[in-house]
Amino acid sequence: MKKKILSYLGIFIVAIFPLIAYFMPGTKYFLQVSIDILMYTILALSWDMLVRTGQASFAIPGFYGLGAYVAAIFTKTLGFPIIFSIIIALLISSIVAWLLGYLTLRLKGMYFAIATLAFSLILMTLVIQLKDITHGSEGISTITMFAGNKYMIYYLIFITFVIVIGISEYIQRSKYWYSFTAIRTNEQVAKVMGINTVRQKVVMFVISAMIASLIGTYETFIAGFIEPHSVFNLSIGVMALAMVIFGGIYSTIGPIVGAVILKIIDEILSTTIGLGYMIVYGLIIVITILYLPKGVLGIWQKK
């Protein structure tokens, strides 16, 4: 009961944060940081939902970039409205994820991770080479959603955040949680139990990919400009992974806590230390993995 109250309180604070930020100096800065935190929280949740099936994916940057570029091309080159470009990006990403899932999800552990990493790198290379369509390494400029209104952007991402939490909680509380746990623990035993392991892993892979792709489309219309090295950046996937491990894996609250804390630390270190901040950031993550194997959530569960 106590955890539920804290969860609802947390969502309420996130919902009213723009109203609080309005009275703070540097309103635009705090709103942008909070938007970044929400976006990374969603990415962390999408990664955690997939890893519940025992598959650690590095495809998040690939689908993030795919969504960003498809949305940008359909809006800038073909003149589609933003909403239709986002829908098309999600459809294309789901098809690609379904195909990639059936090709790679039969692989295990490190082999699957390498395959998804290669997918992200191949997509970035294709975008750079197909200059007539993607403008290559120069990038694409697009329009901004809501004419750049940060409040409207914040609440769009907040609604997405709530929906993704709902999906994660549904998985946690449904029969799929037990089948995913069985697949993650021993896939052969899960098959004997009658669980279609490949289909369930593919479904989760598609859901995870669509969430990452959606956040990529948001990035396109928030920044108004994208280029391959930023949207296909492998650090996006690494950050999502680190946030899940830091907060607590196989849960909903863990990735949220991890994303909030690490993104705030990231912002503080980048503005105070400068170029060397990633070293300190890396040390924090390593120490967490060594001494908090269950993440920050593990400390809470011990109480």
C-alpha positions as CSV (number, residue, x, y, z in Angstrom):
1,M,0.0,0.0,0.0
2,K,2.8,2.4,0.9
3,K,4.6,1.7,-2.4
4,K,1.3,2.4,-4.3
5,I,0.9,5.8,-2.5
6,L,4.5,6.7,-3.3
7,S,4.0,5.7,-7.0
8,Y,0.9,7.8,-7.4
9,L,2.6,10.7,-5.6
10,G,5.5,10.4,-8.0
11,I,3.3,10.5,-11.0
12,F,1.4,13.5,-9.6
13,I,4.7,15.4,-9.1
14,V,5.8,14.6,-12.6
15,A,2.4,15.8,-13.9
16,I,2.5,19.2,-12.1
17,F,6.3,19.8,-12.6
18,P,5.8,22.3,-15.5
19,L,3.7,24.4,-13.2
20,I,6.4,24.3,-10.6
21,A,9.1,25.0,-13.2
22,Y,7.1,28.1,-14.4
23,F,8.0,29.9,-11.1
24,M,11.7,28.9,-11.2
25,P,14.5,30.8,-12.8
26,G,15.7,29.1,-16.0
27,T,12.3,27.6,-16.7
28,K,13.2,26.5,-20.2
29,Y,16.3,24.7,-19.0
30,F,14.5,22.8,-16.3
31,L,11.7,21.9,-18.7
32,Q,14.2,20.6,-21.3
33,V,16.0,18.5,-18.6
34,S,12.7,17.1,-17.4
35,I,11.8,16.2,-21.0
36,D,15.1,14.4,-21.5
37,I,14.6,12.5,-18.2
38,L,11.1,11.4,-19.3
39,M,12.4,10.3,-22.7
40,Y,15.2,8.2,-21.2
41,T,12.9,6.8,-18.6
42,I,10.6,5.5,-21.4
43,L,13.7,4.0,-23.3
44,A,14.8,2.4,-20.0
45,L,11.4,0.8,-19.5
46,S,11.4,-0.5,-23.1
47,W,14.7,-2.1,-22.6
48,D,13.7,-3.7,-19.3
49,M,10.5,-5.1,-20.8
50,L,12.5,-7.0,-23.4
51,V,15.2,-8.2,-21.0
52,R,12.4,-9.8,-18.9
53,T,12.4,-12.5,-21.6
54,G,16.1,-13.0,-21.1
55,Q,17.2,-11.1,-24.2
56,A,19.7,-8.1,-23.8
57,S,19.3,-6.0,-26.9
58,F,21.5,-3.2,-28.3
59,A,18.9,-2.4,-31.0
60,I,17.5,0.6,-29.1
61,P,19.7,3.1,-31.0
62,G,18.8,1.4,-34.3
63,F,15.1,1.8,-33.8
64,Y,15.4,5.2,-32.2
65,G,17.3,6.4,-35.2
66,L,15.0,4.5,-37.6
67,G,11.9,6.2,-36.1
68,A,13.6,9.6,-36.2
69,Y,14.7,9.3,-39.9
70,V,11.4,7.9,-41.2
71,A,9.4,10.6,-39.5
72,A,11.8,13.3,-40.8
73,I,11.8,12.0,-44.4
74,F,8.0,11.7,-44.6
75,T,7.6,15.2,-43.1
76,K,10.4,17.1,-44.8
77,T,10.6,15.4,-48.2
78,L,7.1,14.1,-48.7
79,G,5.2,16.8,-46.9
80,F,3.2,14.5,-44.5
81,P,1.7,16.0,-41.3
82,I,3.7,15.2,-38.1
83,I,1.1,12.8,-36.7
84,F,1.0,10.7,-40.0
85,S,4.8,10.6,-40.2
86,I,4.9,9.3,-36.6
87,I,2.3,6.6,-37.4
88,I,4.2,5.5,-40.5
89,A,7.5,5.4,-38.6
90,L,5.9,3.1,-36.0
91,L,4.5,0.8,-38.7
92,I,7.8,0.5,-40.5
93,S,9.7,0.0,-37.2
94,S,7.2,-2.8,-36.2
95,I,7.7,-4.6,-39.5
96,V,11.5,-4.3,-39.3
97,A,11.4,-5.4,-35.6
98,W,9.2,-8.4,-36.5
99,L,11.6,-9.5,-39.3
100,L,14.7,-8.9,-37.2
101,G,13.2,-10.6,-34.2
102,Y,12.5,-13.8,-36.1
103,L,16.0,-13.8,-37.5
104,T,17.9,-13.1,-34.3
105,L,15.8,-14.1,-31.3
106,R,16.7,-17.8,-31.8
107,L,20.2,-16.6,-30.8
108,K,21.2,-16.7,-27.2
109,G,23.0,-14.2,-24.9
110,M,26.1,-12.6,-26.4
111,Y,25.3,-13.7,-29.9
112,F,21.9,-12.0,-29.8
113,A,23.4,-8.8,-28.3
114,I,26.1,-8.7,-31.1
115,A,23.4,-9.2,-33.8
116,T,21.3,-6.3,-32.5
117,L,24.4,-4.1,-32.1
118,A,25.3,-4.9,-35.8
119,F,21.8,-3.9,-36.8
120,S,22.1,-0.5,-35.2
121,L,25.5,0.1,-36.9
122,I,24.2,-1.2,-40.3
123,L,21.3,1.2,-40.2
124,M,23.5,4.2,-39.4
125,T,25.8,3.2,-42.3
126,L,22.9,3.0,-44.7
127,V,21.6,6.4,-43.6
128,I,25.0,7.9,-44.2
129,Q,25.4,6.3,-47.6
130,L,21.8,6.9,-49.0
131,K,22.4,10.6,-49.4
132,D,19.7,11.2,-52.0
133,I,17.1,10.1,-49.5
134,T,18.6,10.8,-46.1
135,H,21.0,13.7,-46.9
136,G,23.8,11.5,-45.5
137,S,26.0,12.8,-42.6
138,E,24.7,16.4,-43.2
139,G,21.4,15.5,-41.5
140,I,17.8,16.6,-42.0
141,S,16.1,19.7,-40.7
142,T,12.4,19.4,-39.9
143,I,9.6,21.4,-38.4
144,T,9.1,21.4,-34.6
145,M,6.0,20.0,-32.9
146,F,3.7,22.5,-31.2
147,A,5.8,25.3,-32.6
148,G,8.4,24.5,-30.0
149,N,6.1,25.0,-27.0
150,K,7.9,23.1,-24.2
151,Y,4.8,22.7,-22.1
152,M,2.9,21.0,-24.8
153,I,5.9,18.8,-25.6
154,Y,6.3,17.9,-22.0
155,Y,2.7,16.7,-21.6
156,L,2.8,14.7,-24.8
157,I,5.8,12.8,-23.5
158,F,4.2,12.6,-20.0
159,I,1.2,10.9,-21.6
160,T,3.5,8.5,-23.4
161,F,5.3,7.8,-20.1
162,V,2.0,6.9,-18.4
163,I,1.0,4.6,-21.2
164,V,4.4,2.8,-21.1
165,I,4.1,2.4,-17.4
166,G,0.7,0.9,-17.9
167,I,2.1,-1.6,-20.5
168,S,4.9,-2.5,-18.1
169,E,2.6,-3.0,-15.1
170,Y,0.2,-5.1,-17.2
171,I,3.1,-7.4,-18.1
172,Q,4.1,-7.6,-14.4
173,R,0.7,-8.5,-13.2
174,S,-0.5,-10.8,-16.1
175,K,0.2,-14.4,-17.0
176,Y,2.9,-13.2,-19.3
177,W,5.1,-12.4,-16.3
178,Y,5.2,-16.1,-15.5
179,S,5.9,-17.2,-19.0
180,F,8.6,-14.6,-19.4
181,T,10.2,-15.7,-16.2
182,A,10.1,-19.3,-17.4
183,I,11.7,-18.3,-20.7
184,R,14.4,-16.3,-19.0
185,T,15.2,-19.0,-16.4
186,N,15.2,-22.0,-18.7
187,E,13.9,-21.8,-22.3
188,Q,13.9,-25.5,-22.9
189,V,11.7,-26.1,-19.8
190,A,9.4,-23.3,-21.0
191,K,9.0,-25.0,-24.3
192,V,8.1,-28.3,-22.6
193,M,5.5,-26.4,-20.6
194,G,3.8,-25.4,-23.9
195,I,5.0,-21.8,-24.1
196,N,5.7,-20.5,-27.6
197,T,9.0,-18.9,-26.6
198,V,9.9,-17.5,-30.0
199,R,6.5,-15.8,-30.5
200,Q,6.5,-14.3,-27.1
201,K,10.1,-13.0,-27.4
202,V,9.3,-11.5,-30.9
203,V,6.1,-9.8,-29.6
204,M,8.1,-8.2,-26.8
205,F,10.9,-7.3,-29.2
206,V,8.4,-5.5,-31.4
207,I,6.8,-3.6,-28.5
208,S,10.2,-2.5,-27.2
209,A,11.3,-1.4,-30.7
210,M,8.1,0.6,-31.3
211,I,8.6,2.4,-28.0
212,A,12.2,3.3,-28.9
213,S,11.1,4.3,-32.4
214,L,8.4,6.6,-31.0
215,I,10.9,8.4,-28.8
216,G,13.1,8.8,-31.8
217,T,10.2,10.5,-33.7
218,Y,9.7,12.8,-30.8
219,E,13.4,13.8,-30.9
220,T,13.0,14.7,-34.6
221,F,10.2,17.1,-33.9
222,I,11.6,18.5,-30.7
223,A,15.1,19.3,-32.0
224,G,14.0,20.2,-35.5
225,F,17.2,18.7,-36.8
226,I,18.7,15.2,-36.8
227,E,21.9,13.6,-38.1
228,P,23.0,10.0,-38.1
229,H,25.7,10.1,-35.5
230,S,23.4,11.6,-32.8
231,V,20.2,9.5,-33.3
232,F,22.1,6.2,-34.0
233,N,24.5,6.9,-31.1
234,L,25.2,3.6,-29.2
235,S,25.4,5.6,-26.0
236,I,21.6,5.9,-26.1
237,G,21.3,2.1,-25.7
238,V,24.1,2.0,-23.1
239,M,22.4,4.7,-21.1
240,A,19.1,2.9,-21.1
241,L,20.8,-0.3,-20.0
242,A,22.7,1.5,-17.3
243,M,19.6,3.1,-15.9
244,V,17.8,-0.2,-15.7
245,I,20.8,-1.9,-13.9
246,F,21.2,1.1,-11.6
247,G,17.5,1.3,-10.7
248,G,16.7,-2.4,-10.5
249,I,16.1,-4.9,-13.3
250,Y,12.8,-6.8,-14.1
251,S,10.5,-4.1,-12.7
252,T,8.7,-0.9,-13.5
253,I,9.8,1.3,-10.7
254,G,13.5,0.3,-11.1
255,P,14.1,1.8,-14.5
256,I,12.2,5.0,-13.5
257,V,14.3,5.5,-10.4
258,G,17.5,4.7,-12.3
259,A,16.7,7.1,-15.2
260,V,15.8,10.0,-12.9
261,I,18.9,9.6,-10.7
262,L,21.4,8.9,-13.5
263,K,20.1,11.6,-15.8
264,I,20.3,14.2,-13.0
265,I,23.8,13.1,-12.2
266,D,24.7,13.2,-15.9
267,E,23.4,16.8,-16.2
268,I,25.3,17.9,-13.0
269,L,28.6,16.3,-14.1
270,S,28.4,17.5,-17.7
271,T,27.9,21.1,-16.5
272,T,30.5,21.1,-13.6
273,I,33.3,18.8,-14.7
274,G,33.1,19.1,-18.5
275,L,34.8,16.7,-20.9
276,G,35.9,14.3,-18.1
277,Y,32.5,13.8,-16.6
278,M,31.9,10.5,-18.4
279,I,34.7,8.9,-16.4
280,V,33.1,9.8,-13.1
281,Y,29.7,8.7,-14.5
282,G,31.2,5.4,-15.6
283,L,32.7,4.8,-12.1
284,I,29.3,5.4,-10.5
285,I,27.8,2.7,-12.7
286,V,30.6,0.2,-12.1
287,I,30.4,0.7,-8.3
288,T,26.6,0.2,-8.5
289,I,27.0,-3.1,-10.4
290,L,29.6,-4.3,-7.9
291,Y,28.0,-3.3,-4.6
292,L,24.3,-3.0,-5.6
293,P,23.6,-6.0,-7.8
294,K,19.8,-5.4,-7.4
295,G,20.2,-1.7,-8.0
296,V,18.8,1.1,-5.9
297,L,15.5,-0.8,-5.7
298,G,17.3,-3.6,-3.8
299,I,18.0,-1.2,-0.9
300,W,14.3,-0.3,-0.7
301,Q,13.3,-4.0,-0.8
302,K,15.6,-4.8,2.1
303,K,13.8,-2.3,4.4
